[in-house]
Amino acid sequence: MKTLKTIPKFSSEKEEQEFWQNHDSMDFVAWESAKPVRFANLKKSTKTISLRLPADMLESLKIKANAVDVPYQSLIKMILQKEISAS
């Protein structure tokens, strides 16, 4: 097994980017002993949309959301996810 070089301390992200553009990580990291990792709880990126709903429908959603103690926007996402999964 070869001796690995020590990764230097960087004073900025730009300095770190420049370093890795000019150096091979194989000299610093023992990739052969790396193990795959899963980040199951990463928050999905979201996109804001505008959705027009009838006032009575929105009020019903808010009441139902309050009954299950979740924000009404979260309830809408839960309902949509359930319908998408059922397809």
Stockholm file with secondary structure:
# STOCKHOLM 1.0

chainA/1-87         MKTLKTIPKFSSEKEEQEFWQNHDSMDFVAWESAKPVRFANLKKSTKTISLRLPADMLESLKIKANAVDVPYQSLIKMILQKEISAS
#=GR chainA/1-87 SS CCCCCCCCCCSSHHHHHHHHHHSCGGGTCCGGGCCCCCCTTCCCCCCCCCCCCCHHHHHHHHHHHHHTTSCHHHHHHHHHHHHHHHC
#=GC SS_cons        CCCCCCCCCCSSHHHHHHHHHHSCGGGTCCGGGCCCCCCTTCCCCCCCCCCCCCHHHHHHHHHHHHHTTSCHHHHHHHHHHHHHHHC
//
